Amino acid sequence: MAEGSTGRRRFSDKWGKHELDVLAVLSSAFPQWLTSRQIAQRVKAYADSYGELADQAAKAAFAKQFQRDRAKLAAMGIAIESRQPEYSSKSEGQDFASYRLQLGDEPRVRLRFEPEDMSVLAAANYLARSMSMSSEHEQSASSSHVSRTAPRVPQTPIPGLGLDSIAPGLGTQTIPDALVKVIDSRRFAATIDVDGEHINVAYTDSDDLAMYVLEHPGASIVSPQEAADAFHRRLKSAEGLKSVDEVERSAGELESASAQGDSVDPGEGESGKSHSKKSAFQTGSEVDRRLRLMLFLSAHLGEEFSLEELAERFIGRAKTPEELKKSVNVIHKDINTLTTVSDDGEMAGSQFFDIDWSLLDAEGIVSATNSLGLERLAGISPQYLSMLTASVSYLAHSPLLPDEQRAQADNLYHRLHQHVKPGQTPWLSLTGYELEPHNFGAVKRAIASRSLLDMTYTDGAGNNRRRLVAPVKIYVDEGVYYVAVWTDVEKAAPEDKRNIVLRNPAINKANGKPRTWQVLRIARIEQAKVVEPTASLDIPDMPLSELRKWSFDNGTAATFITDAKDLSFVGNLPGAGTEPFGPGEKVNLTVSSDSWFVAFCIAHAKHIVAVAPETLRTMIVARAQRELSVVSRDDDPER
């Protein structure tokens, strides 16, 4: 074992890791730029292996190792930027770029988090990092030419360690598998304009994105251009949809029609803006843990922490005394590693801190000073704080977290929002998981107080209606909020509201009795007012399975024909029946919402060639033509 001048082990030789050495060298030199030669000379591991970089083989070996270490740090939130060298007569043939830490123009934000914030913060961090990686790929994809000397890491670092430095224990949190699955399945991102607001939307494929746009009237795709082009192709395909009768009369046309939409779309195999999906920063590797510990101590210079406290924060809560003792030993070992020096006593190893060794040895308490300026890396960048705040807000108002965690997320959002400049919080969304609709609160209050609801809503045919009902249950299907309401409320209706009570409900086909239940999509409720009932109502309990079934019993029989068999979007349709038809399939289903079916057929028009009944096909073609006219106006430079 190599020993340093203080008798402590040299990190680079012992552990074979260079990232901490590189970080120490660049941090101590900031804001100066260091050339490759200077970095190789100051980082002991590089100097031992590559000397003065006297030959091309040594230069190539150094460049490969340095870029590997640089990428490792960048993936964890610490970016190293580069610039072209300044050539001169004294440059002695220097042909490498210069480097320094990228800290941004604004200081990082440091906040205090409570233990109960950690689970929500970890989930929001996972979502925010996912959206940040999408943005990173969007920026790189939009560059038509990348300079040979341009940094190979994102200019806005993917946050991770900076947040860990002020939220210790974040890396030990468990993120719900269901949430990870939802986020990871949406591998692409686009910016959507909805009523003048720009929303960052993560989506699975181009069909998924088209469905999102069509379910938000007035929405349009701002970027990337590939996504807008894919949506335009679907509109053109939908515009040419045939009737099922026509295709059945001349089945030979189906083969030629199947050639539509052969182009590759975002989300279907091309690079696009796919997330380079990495796991959340929940890693147990030694170098990752030490980096997090290093930044935490940098953010709390002079403060005292027991080894047990640090072990719980950076390794996890121990279940047994033996496990705690083992974790404490690991943290003690990490402290030794972060305070090592090189053999010659110069700052070529990882001597990040001065530690009060007497306090540590006597009481097991860590107090660090002199962090070589690494405190500059501790905290959250303003840009990432905005994305993190948006992620917390989204989780507080979407069905992805349990109710108690959503309440905690809402509390955390109001604390974070105070530190974000007005207008700087981005909107974000995941396809299929809507935020709580505008009138969700009124519906929920009416249910909680057993009150009636005076509501104006849009039905499946697009007509505005006003009803007095008793809302009973809220549920979520595929991320969309629905409410089941009881319509037989005349005996409890105030005198001035009886004219909006439903008096002629639909008839149940099974037993011939009136249907007194109605299922509505809450987003379609335009206005809602809680009304005090004049009498109590005896509302029977109705399982959600029956309510869903009723919705489909009163739907419209529809058919569409595809150009291929075993398509995934067909397999995901509940209750759909299929039969072979030429190279594709004939799909029969009951549609509870005409507008949903219109959006569905346009979104999947790449593989749908015919639709029935004619009323729905006409609606699909008209909607596609209307969307195309909007796109044409937006693209007209004269407007």
C-alpha positions as CSV (number, residue, x, y, z in Angstrom):
1,M,0.0,0.0,0.0
2,A,1.4,3.4,-1.0
3,E,1.5,5.9,1.8
4,G,1.3,9.7,1.6
5,S,3.3,12.2,3.5
6,T,0.8,12.2,6.3
7,G,0.6,8.4,6.4
8,R,-2.8,8.3,4.7
9,R,-3.5,6.2,1.6
10,R,-3.3,7.7,-1.8
11,F,-6.8,7.5,-3.3
12,S,-5.9,7.2,-7.0
13,D,-3.5,4.3,-6.6
14,K,-5.5,2.4,-4.0
15,W,-9.0,2.7,-5.6
16,G,-8.2,3.1,-9.3
17,K,-10.8,6.0,-9.5
18,H,-9.8,9.3,-11.0
19,E,-13.0,11.4,-10.8
20,L,-12.4,12.8,-7.3
21,D,-8.8,13.8,-8.2
22,V,-10.0,15.6,-11.4
23,L,-12.7,17.4,-9.4
24,A,-10.2,18.5,-6.8
25,V,-7.7,19.8,-9.4
26,L,-10.3,21.8,-11.4
27,S,-12.1,23.2,-8.3
28,S,-8.8,24.5,-6.8
29,A,-7.9,26.2,-10.0
30,F,-11.4,27.8,-10.7
31,P,-12.0,30.2,-12.5
32,Q,-8.8,29.6,-14.4
33,W,-8.7,27.2,-17.4
34,L,-6.3,24.3,-17.3
35,T,-4.9,22.7,-20.4
36,S,-4.8,18.9,-20.8
37,R,-1.1,19.0,-20.0
38,Q,-1.7,20.8,-16.8
39,I,-4.4,18.4,-15.7
40,A,-2.2,15.4,-16.6
41,Q,0.6,16.9,-14.5
42,R,-1.6,17.7,-11.5
43,V,-3.7,14.6,-11.3
44,K,-1.3,12.0,-9.8
45,A,-2.9,9.0,-11.5
46,Y,-2.6,10.6,-14.9
47,A,1.0,11.8,-14.3
48,D,2.1,8.3,-13.2
49,S,0.7,6.8,-16.4
50,Y,1.2,9.4,-19.0
51,G,4.1,11.5,-17.9
52,E,4.5,14.7,-19.8
53,L,2.4,13.5,-22.7
54,A,5.5,13.3,-24.8
55,D,4.1,11.0,-27.5
56,Q,0.9,10.5,-29.4
57,A,0.1,7.2,-27.7
58,A,0.3,8.9,-24.3
59,K,-1.9,11.7,-25.5
60,A,-4.5,9.3,-26.8
61,A,-4.5,7.3,-23.6
62,F,-4.9,10.4,-21.5
63,A,-7.7,11.8,-23.7
64,K,-9.6,8.5,-23.5
65,Q,-9.3,8.2,-19.7
66,F,-10.0,11.9,-19.1
67,Q,-13.2,11.9,-21.2
68,R,-14.4,8.8,-19.4
69,D,-13.9,10.5,-16.0
70,R,-15.5,13.7,-17.4
71,A,-18.6,11.9,-18.6
72,K,-18.9,10.1,-15.2
73,L,-18.9,13.5,-13.4
74,A,-21.3,15.0,-16.0
75,A,-23.8,12.2,-15.5
76,M,-23.9,13.0,-11.8
77,G,-24.4,16.7,-12.2
78,I,-20.9,18.1,-12.4
79,A,-20.1,19.3,-15.9
80,I,-16.6,20.2,-17.1
81,E,-16.6,22.7,-20.0
82,S,-14.0,23.1,-22.7
83,R,-12.7,25.8,-25.0
84,Q,-10.3,25.9,-27.9
85,P,-6.6,26.5,-26.9
86,E,-5.1,29.9,-27.5
87,Y,-2.2,29.1,-29.9
88,S,1.0,31.2,-29.7
89,S,4.7,30.8,-30.4
90,K,5.1,29.6,-26.8
91,S,2.4,26.9,-27.0
92,E,5.0,24.3,-27.9
93,G,2.6,22.5,-30.2
94,Q,-0.2,22.3,-27.6
95,D,-3.2,20.9,-29.5
96,F,-5.7,20.1,-26.7
97,A,-8.6,22.2,-25.4
98,S,-8.6,23.9,-22.0
99,Y,-11.0,22.9,-19.2
100,R,-12.7,24.1,-16.1
101,L,-15.7,23.4,-14.0
102,Q,-19.0,24.7,-15.3
103,L,-20.8,26.5,-12.5
104,G,-23.2,28.7,-14.5
105,D,-23.7,32.5,-14.2
106,E,-25.9,32.3,-11.1
107,P,-25.2,31.0,-7.6
108,R,-26.8,27.8,-6.6
109,V,-29.8,27.8,-4.3
110,R,-29.7,26.2,-0.9
111,L,-32.8,25.1,0.9
112,R,-33.7,23.2,4.0
113,F,-35.8,20.0,3.5
114,E,-37.6,18.1,6.2
115,P,-37.4,14.2,6.5
116,E,-41.0,13.9,5.4
117,D,-40.1,15.7,2.1
118,M,-37.6,13.1,1.0
119,S,-39.9,10.5,-0.6
120,V,-41.7,13.2,-2.7
121,L,-38.5,15.0,-3.5
122,A,-36.9,11.8,-4.8
123,A,-39.9,11.1,-7.0
124,A,-39.9,14.7,-8.3
125,N,-36.1,14.6,-8.9
126,Y,-36.6,11.5,-11.0
127,L,-39.2,13.2,-13.1
128,A,-37.2,16.4,-13.4
129,R,-34.1,14.6,-14.4
130,S,-36.0,12.7,-17.0
131,M,-37.4,15.9,-18.5
132,S,-33.9,17.6,-18.3
133,M,-32.4,14.7,-20.3
134,S,-35.1,15.3,-22.9
135,S,-34.2,18.9,-23.2
136,E,-30.5,18.0,-23.5
137,H,-31.2,15.8,-26.4
138,E,-33.5,18.4,-28.0
139,Q,-30.6,20.9,-27.8
140,S,-28.1,18.5,-29.3
141,A,-30.5,17.4,-32.0
142,S,-31.2,21.0,-33.1
143,S,-27.5,21.7,-33.7
144,S,-26.7,21.2,-37.4
145,H,-23.0,21.3,-36.8
146,V,-21.0,20.4,-33.8
147,S,-17.5,21.7,-33.5
148,R,-14.6,19.3,-32.9
149,T,-13.7,21.2,-29.8
150,A,-17.3,21.5,-28.4
151,P,-17.9,20.0,-25.0
152,R,-19.2,16.4,-25.2
153,V,-21.3,16.9,-22.1
154,P,-24.4,19.0,-21.7
155,Q,-23.9,22.7,-21.1
156,T,-26.7,22.5,-18.5
157,P,-25.6,19.7,-16.2
158,I,-28.1,17.0,-15.3
159,P,-28.6,17.7,-11.6
160,G,-28.2,15.0,-9.0
161,L,-25.3,15.7,-6.7
162,G,-26.1,19.3,-6.2
163,L,-29.5,18.5,-4.8
164,D,-28.0,15.6,-2.7
165,S,-25.7,18.1,-1.1
166,I,-28.6,19.9,0.6
167,A,-31.0,16.9,0.8
168,P,-28.9,14.2,2.3
169,G,-30.6,10.8,2.2
170,L,-32.2,11.5,-1.2
171,G,-30.2,8.7,-2.7
172,T,-31.5,6.2,-0.2
173,Q,-35.2,6.8,-1.0
174,T,-37.3,4.2,-2.8
175,I,-39.2,5.5,-5.8
176,P,-42.5,3.7,-6.5
177,D,-42.1,1.1,-9.3
178,A,-45.3,2.3,-10.9
179,L,-44.0,5.9,-11.1
180,V,-40.7,4.8,-12.6
181,K,-42.6,2.6,-15.1
182,V,-44.8,5.5,-16.2
183,I,-41.9,7.9,-16.6
184,D,-39.5,5.4,-18.3
185,S,-42.1,4.4,-20.8
186,R,-42.4,8.0,-22.1
187,R,-39.0,8.0,-23.8
188,F,-39.5,11.2,-25.9
189,A,-40.4,14.9,-25.2
190,A,-42.0,17.7,-27.1
191,T,-43.0,21.3,-26.3
192,I,-46.8,21.8,-26.8
193,D,-48.6,25.1,-26.9
194,V,-52.0,24.8,-25.1
195,D,-54.0,28.0,-24.9
196,G,-50.8,30.1,-25.0
197,E,-49.0,28.1,-22.4
198,H,-45.9,26.0,-23.4
199,I,-46.0,22.6,-21.8
200,N,-43.1,20.1,-21.8
201,V,-44.8,16.8,-22.6
202,A,-43.1,13.4,-22.2
203,Y,-44.6,10.7,-24.5
204,T,-44.2,7.1,-25.7
205,D,-44.4,7.4,-29.5
206,S,-45.9,9.7,-32.2
207,D,-49.3,8.1,-31.9
208,D,-49.3,8.8,-28.1
209,L,-48.3,12.5,-28.7
210,A,-50.9,12.9,-31.4
211,M,-53.6,11.6,-29.0
212,Y,-52.5,14.2,-26.4
213,V,-52.6,17.1,-28.9
214,L,-56.1,16.1,-30.2
215,E,-57.5,15.7,-26.7
216,H,-56.5,19.3,-25.9
217,P,-58.4,21.4,-28.4
218,G,-56.3,24.3,-29.6
219,A,-53.0,22.6,-28.8
220,S,-50.2,22.6,-31.3
221,I,-46.7,21.1,-31.4
222,V,-44.0,23.8,-31.0
223,S,-40.9,21.5,-31.2
224,P,-39.2,19.3,-32.3
225,Q,-39.9,19.6,-36.0
226,E,-39.9,15.8,-36.4
227,A,-42.8,15.5,-34.0
228,A,-44.8,18.2,-35.8
229,D,-44.1,16.5,-39.1
230,A,-45.2,13.1,-37.7
231,F,-48.5,14.7,-36.5
232,H,-49.0,16.3,-39.9
233,R,-48.6,12.9,-41.6
234,R,-51.3,11.5,-39.4
235,L,-53.7,14.3,-40.2
236,K,-53.1,13.7,-43.9
237,S,-53.7,10.0,-43.5
238,A,-56.9,10.6,-41.5
239,E,-58.1,13.0,-44.2
240,G,-58.1,10.2,-46.7
241,L,-59.8,7.5,-44.5
242,K,-62.3,5.4,-46.5
243,S,-65.6,4.0,-45.3
244,V,-65.6,0.3,-44.2
245,D,-68.4,-0.4,-46.8
246,E,-66.2,1.0,-49.6
247,V,-63.2,-1.0,-48.6
248,E,-65.2,-4.2,-48.2
249,R,-66.6,-3.7,-51.7
250,S,-63.2,-3.4,-53.2
251,A,-60.9,-5.3,-50.8
252,G,-58.1,-5.1,-53.3
253,E,-57.6,-1.4,-52.5
254,L,-56.5,-2.3,-49.0
255,E,-53.1,-3.5,-50.1
256,S,-52.2,-0.3,-51.8
257,A,-53.6,1.8,-49.0
258,S,-51.3,0.0,-46.5
259,A,-48.4,1.8,-48.1
260,Q,-49.4,5.0,-46.4
261,G,-47.2,6.5,-43.7
262,D,-44.0,4.4,-44.2
263,S,-41.9,7.3,-42.9
264,V,-40.2,6.8,-39.6
265,D,-41.7,8.9,-36.9
266,P,-40.3,10.0,-33.5
267,G,-40.9,7.3,-31.0
268,E,-40.7,4.5,-33.5
269,G,-37.1,3.7,-33.8
270,E,-35.3,6.9,-34.8
271,S,-33.1,8.9,-32.5
272,G,-35.4,11.9,-32.1
273,K,-35.3,13.2,-28.6
274,S,-35.2,9.9,-26.9
275,H,-34.2,10.0,-23.3
276,S,-30.8,8.5,-22.7
277,K,-32.7,6.9,-19.9
278,K,-30.5,6.4,-16.9
279,S,-31.7,5.1,-13.6
280,A,-32.5,7.6,-10.9
281,F,-29.6,8.7,-8.7
282,Q,-30.2,5.8,-6.4
283,T,-26.7,4.2,-6.5
284,G,-24.6,2.5,-4.0
285,S,-21.2,2.6,-5.7
286,E,-18.3,3.9,-3.6
287,V,-17.4,6.8,-5.9
288,D,-21.0,8.0,-6.2
289,R,-21.5,7.9,-2.4
290,R,-18.2,9.7,-1.8
291,L,-19.1,12.4,-4.3
292,R,-22.5,13.0,-2.6
293,L,-20.8,13.0,0.8
294,M,-18.1,15.4,-0.4
295,L,-20.7,17.9,-1.7
296,F,-22.8,17.6,1.5
297,L,-19.8,18.5,3.7
298,S,-18.8,21.3,1.3
299,A,-22.3,22.8,1.8
300,H,-22.0,22.5,5.6
301,L,-18.4,23.6,6.4
302,G,-17.8,23.9,10.1
303,E,-21.0,22.1,11.1
304,E,-20.8,18.9,13.1
305,F,-22.3,15.5,12.1
306,S,-22.0,12.2,13.8
307,L,-20.8,9.2,11.9
308,E,-24.1,7.5,12.7
309,E,-26.1,10.4,11.2
310,L,-24.0,10.4,8.0
311,A,-24.3,6.6,7.7
312,E,-28.1,6.9,7.8
313,R,-28.2,9.7,5.3
314,F,-25.8,8.2,2.7
315,I,-26.2,4.5,3.2
316,G,-29.7,4.1,4.8
317,R,-31.3,3.3,8.1
318,A,-29.7,0.3,9.7
319,K,-31.9,-2.6,10.8
320,T,-29.5,-4.1,13.3
321,P,-26.6,-2.7,15.5
322,E,-24.2,-4.8,13.5
323,E,-25.5,-3.3,10.2
324,L,-25.1,0.2,11.8
325,K,-21.5,-0.5,12.9
326,K,-20.7,-1.7,9.3
327,S,-22.2,1.5,7.8
328,V,-20.3,3.7,10.3
329,N,-17.1,2.0,9.3
330,V,-17.8,2.6,5.6
331,I,-18.4,6.3,6.2
332,H,-15.2,6.6,8.3
333,K,-13.4,5.0,5.4
334,D,-14.9,7.5,3.0
335,I,-13.8,10.4,5.2
336,N,-10.2,9.0,5.1
337,T,-10.4,8.7,1.3
338,L,-11.6,12.3,1.0
339,T,-8.7,13.7,3.0
340,T,-5.8,11.9,1.4
341,V,-2.8,13.5,-0.3
342,S,-0.1,12.5,-2.8
343,D,3.3,11.0,-1.9
344,D,5.0,14.4,-2.5
345,G,2.5,16.3,-0.3
346,E,1.2,18.4,-3.2
347,M,-2.4,18.7,-4.1
348,A,-2.4,15.9,-6.6
349,G,-4.7,13.6,-4.8
350,S,-8.1,14.0,-3.2
351,Q,-7.3,16.3,-0.2
352,F,-10.7,18.0,-0.2
353,F,-11.0,18.9,3.5
354,D,-9.3,19.6,6.8
355,I,-11.0,17.4,9.4
356,D,-11.0,17.9,13.1
357,W,-9.4,14.5,13.7
358,S,-9.4,14.8,17.5
359,L,-13.1,15.3,17.5
360,L,-13.7,12.5,15.1
361,D,-11.5,10.0,17.0
362,A,-12.8,11.0,20.5
363,E,-16.6,11.4,19.8
364,G,-17.2,10.1,16.2
365,I,-18.2,13.5,15.0
366,V,-17.2,14.9,11.6
367,S,-16.5,18.6,11.2
368,A,-14.9,19.7,7.9
369,T,-13.3,22.9,6.7
370,N,-11.3,24.1,3.6
371,S,-13.2,22.4,0.7
372,L,-11.0,23.8,-2.1
373,G,-14.0,25.8,-3.3
374,L,-16.3,22.8,-3.8
375,E,-19.0,24.6,-1.9
376,R,-19.7,26.3,-5.3
377,L,-21.2,23.0,-6.5
378,A,-23.5,22.5,-3.5
379,G,-27.1,23.4,-4.0
380,I,-29.5,23.6,-6.9
381,S,-29.0,25.7,-10.1
382,P,-31.9,28.2,-10.7
383,Q,-32.7,26.4,-14.0
384,Y,-33.1,23.1,-12.3
385,L,-35.0,24.5,-9.4
386,S,-37.6,25.6,-11.9
387,M,-37.9,22.2,-13.4
388,L,-37.9,20.5,-9.9
389,T,-40.7,22.9,-8.8
390,A,-42.8,22.1,-11.8
391,S,-42.3,18.3,-11.2
392,V,-43.4,18.7,-7.6
393,S,-46.5,20.6,-8.7
394,Y,-47.3,18.0,-11.3
395,L,-47.0,15.1,-8.8
396,A,-49.3,17.1,-6.4
397,H,-52.0,17.3,-9.0
398,S,-51.8,14.0,-10.9
399,P,-52.9,10.5,-9.9
400,L,-49.3,9.1,-9.9
401,L,-48.8,9.4,-6.1
402,P,-50.9,8.3,-3.1
403,D,-53.1,11.0,-1.6
404,E,-50.9,11.5,1.5
405,Q,-47.8,12.0,-0.7
406,R,-49.7,14.4,-3.0
407,A,-50.6,16.5,0.0
408,Q,-46.9,16.6,1.0
409,A,-46.0,17.4,-2.6
410,D,-48.4,20.4,-2.5
411,N,-46.9,21.6,0.7
412,L,-43.4,21.3,-0.8
413,Y,-44.4,23.0,-4.0
414,H,-45.5,26.2,-2.1
415,R,-42.1,26.3,-0.3
416,L,-40.1,25.8,-3.5
417,H,-42.1,28.2,-5.5
418,Q,-41.0,31.1,-3.3
419,H,-37.5,30.7,-4.6
420,V,-38.4,30.7,-8.3
421,K,-38.6,33.9,-10.3
422,P,-42.1,34.7,-11.5
423,G,-42.9,33.1,-14.9
424,Q,-39.8,30.8,-14.7
425,T,-41.7,27.6,-13.6
426,P,-42.2,25.5,-16.7
427,W,-45.3,23.4,-17.3
428,L,-44.9,19.7,-17.8
429,S,-47.1,16.7,-18.3
430,L,-47.0,13.0,-19.1
431,T,-49.3,11.7,-21.7
432,G,-52.2,9.7,-20.3
433,Y,-51.9,11.3,-16.9
434,E,-53.8,14.6,-16.8
435,L,-53.6,17.1,-14.0
436,E,-56.7,17.5,-11.9
437,P,-59.2,19.3,-14.1
438,H,-60.4,22.8,-13.5
439,N,-63.6,21.9,-11.6
440,F,-62.1,18.9,-9.8
441,G,-62.1,20.8,-6.4
442,A,-65.9,21.6,-6.7
443,V,-66.8,18.0,-7.5
444,K,-64.7,16.7,-4.7
445,R,-66.2,19.2,-2.2
446,A,-69.8,18.2,-3.3
447,I,-69.0,14.5,-2.7
448,A,-67.4,15.2,0.7
449,S,-70.4,17.3,1.9
450,R,-73.1,15.1,0.3
451,S,-74.2,18.1,-1.7
452,L,-75.7,18.5,-5.2
453,L,-73.8,19.9,-8.2
454,D,-75.1,22.5,-10.7
455,M,-72.9,21.8,-13.6
456,T,-72.5,22.8,-17.2
457,Y,-70.7,20.2,-19.3
458,T,-69.9,19.2,-22.9
459,D,-71.3,15.8,-24.0
460,G,-69.7,13.3,-26.3
461,A,-71.3,15.0,-29.3
462,G,-69.9,18.4,-28.4
463,N,-73.2,19.9,-27.1
464,N,-73.3,22.0,-24.0
465,R,-75.7,20.8,-21.3
466,R,-76.7,21.9,-17.8
467,R,-77.7,19.4,-15.1
468,L,-78.3,19.2,-11.4
469,V,-76.8,15.9,-10.1
470,A,-75.4,14.3,-7.0
471,P,-71.7,13.4,-7.6
472,V,-70.9,10.1,-5.8
473,K,-67.5,8.7,-6.9
474,I,-64.4,10.0,-8.6
475,Y,-62.1,7.5,-10.3
476,V,-59.2,7.5,-12.8
477,D,-59.1,5.4,-16.0
478,E,-55.8,5.5,-17.9
479,G,-54.9,8.8,-16.2
480,V,-58.2,10.5,-17.0
481,Y,-60.5,11.7,-14.2
482,Y,-64.2,10.6,-14.3
483,V,-67.1,11.2,-11.9
484,A,-70.1,9.0,-11.4
485,V,-73.2,11.1,-10.7
486,W,-76.8,10.2,-9.5
487,T,-79.4,12.0,-11.6
488,D,-82.6,11.2,-9.7
489,V,-82.3,14.2,-7.4
490,E,-85.7,16.0,-7.9
491,K,-86.9,15.5,-4.3
492,A,-83.7,17.2,-3.0
493,A,-83.5,19.9,-5.6
494,P,-84.1,23.6,-4.6
495,E,-87.2,25.1,-6.3
496,D,-85.1,27.3,-8.7
497,K,-83.0,24.3,-9.8
498,R,-85.7,21.8,-10.7
499,N,-85.8,22.8,-14.3
500,I,-82.3,21.4,-14.8
501,V,-83.0,18.0,-13.2
502,L,-82.8,15.1,-15.8
503,R,-86.4,13.9,-16.1
504,N,-86.1,11.4,-19.0
505,P,-83.1,9.2,-18.3
506,A,-81.9,6.5,-20.7
507,I,-83.4,3.0,-20.3
508,N,-81.3,0.1,-19.1
509,K,-81.4,-2.5,-21.9
510,A,-81.0,-5.4,-19.4
511,N,-84.0,-4.7,-17.2
512,G,-86.0,-2.0,-18.9
513,K,-85.6,0.4,-15.9
514,P,-84.4,4.1,-16.2
515,R,-80.7,4.7,-15.9
516,T,-80.2,7.0,-12.9
517,W,-76.4,6.9,-13.1
518,Q,-74.3,9.0,-15.4
519,V,-70.5,8.9,-15.9
520,L,-68.7,12.1,-17.0
521,R,-65.2,13.1,-17.8
522,I,-64.5,15.9,-15.3
523,A,-62.4,17.8,-17.8
524,R,-65.7,18.3,-19.8
525,I,-67.4,20.1,-16.9
526,E,-67.2,23.8,-17.9
527,Q,-68.8,25.2,-14.7
528,A,-69.6,23.7,-11.4
529,K,-71.4,25.1,-8.3
530,V,-72.0,23.2,-5.1
531,V,-75.7,23.3,-4.1
532,E,-77.2,22.5,-0.7
533,P,-79.9,19.8,-1.0
534,T,-83.3,20.3,0.5
535,A,-83.6,16.7,1.5
536,S,-81.4,13.7,1.9
537,L,-81.0,11.2,-1.0
538,D,-81.0,7.4,-0.7
539,I,-78.3,6.6,-3.3
540,P,-77.6,2.9,-3.8
541,D,-73.9,1.7,-3.9
542,M,-72.7,0.9,-7.4
543,P,-69.4,-0.8,-8.1
544,L,-67.1,1.0,-10.5
545,S,-67.0,-2.0,-12.7
546,E,-70.8,-1.6,-13.3
547,L,-70.5,2.1,-13.9
548,R,-67.8,1.6,-16.6
549,K,-69.9,-1.2,-18.2
550,W,-73.0,1.1,-18.2
551,S,-70.9,3.8,-20.0
552,F,-70.1,1.4,-22.8
553,D,-73.7,-0.1,-23.0
554,N,-74.8,3.4,-24.0
555,G,-72.1,3.9,-26.5
556,T,-71.8,3.8,-30.3
557,A,-71.0,0.7,-32.2
558,A,-67.9,1.4,-34.3
559,T,-65.6,-0.5,-36.7
560,F,-62.2,0.2,-38.2
561,I,-59.9,-1.7,-40.5
562,T,-56.1,-1.8,-40.1
563,D,-53.3,-2.4,-42.6
564,A,-51.5,-5.0,-40.4
565,K,-52.3,-7.7,-37.8
566,D,-51.5,-7.8,-34.1
567,L,-50.9,-4.0,-33.7
568,S,-50.3,-3.0,-30.1
569,F,-52.8,-0.2,-30.0
570,V,-55.6,-2.7,-31.1
571,G,-54.5,-5.2,-28.4
572,N,-54.9,-2.4,-25.7
573,L,-58.5,-1.7,-26.6
574,P,-60.8,-3.2,-23.9
575,G,-63.7,-5.2,-25.2
576,A,-62.6,-5.0,-28.9
577,G,-63.3,-7.9,-31.2
578,T,-61.0,-8.6,-34.2
579,E,-61.3,-10.7,-37.4
580,P,-58.8,-11.1,-40.2
581,F,-59.3,-8.8,-43.2
582,G,-56.7,-8.9,-46.0
583,P,-53.3,-8.1,-44.6
584,G,-54.8,-6.4,-41.6
585,E,-57.7,-6.8,-39.2
586,K,-61.3,-5.6,-38.9
587,V,-61.9,-4.3,-35.3
588,N,-65.3,-4.0,-33.8
589,L,-65.8,-2.0,-30.5
590,T,-68.3,0.1,-28.6
591,V,-67.3,3.7,-28.2
592,S,-68.5,5.6,-25.2
593,S,-67.1,9.0,-26.4
594,D,-67.3,10.0,-30.0
595,S,-64.7,12.7,-29.6
596,W,-62.3,10.1,-28.0
597,F,-62.8,7.8,-31.0
598,V,-62.1,10.7,-33.4
599,A,-58.8,11.5,-31.7
600,F,-57.9,7.8,-31.5
601,C,-58.4,7.2,-35.2
602,I,-56.4,10.3,-36.2
603,A,-53.6,9.4,-33.8
604,H,-53.3,5.9,-35.3
605,A,-54.2,6.9,-38.9
606,K,-50.8,5.5,-40.0
607,H,-52.3,2.0,-39.7
608,I,-56.1,2.6,-40.0
609,V,-57.5,2.7,-43.6
610,A,-61.3,2.6,-43.1
611,V,-63.8,3.6,-40.4
612,A,-67.5,3.0,-39.8
613,P,-70.2,4.3,-39.2
614,E,-70.2,7.1,-41.7
615,T,-71.1,9.7,-39.1
616,L,-67.9,9.0,-37.2
617,R,-65.8,8.9,-40.3
618,T,-67.1,12.3,-41.4
619,M,-66.3,13.7,-37.9
620,I,-62.7,12.3,-38.2
621,V,-62.1,13.8,-41.7
622,A,-63.6,17.1,-40.6
623,R,-61.4,17.3,-37.5
624,A,-58.3,16.3,-39.5
625,Q,-59.0,19.0,-42.1
626,R,-59.6,21.6,-39.4
627,E,-56.3,20.8,-37.7
628,L,-54.5,20.9,-41.1
629,S,-55.9,24.4,-41.7
630,V,-54.6,25.6,-38.4
631,V,-51.1,24.1,-39.1
632,S,-51.2,25.8,-42.6
633,R,-52.0,29.2,-41.0
634,D,-49.2,28.8,-38.4
635,D,-46.7,28.0,-41.2
636,D,-47.7,30.9,-43.4
637,P,-45.0,33.6,-43.1
638,E,-47.3,36.3,-44.4
639,R,-49.6,35.9,-41.4
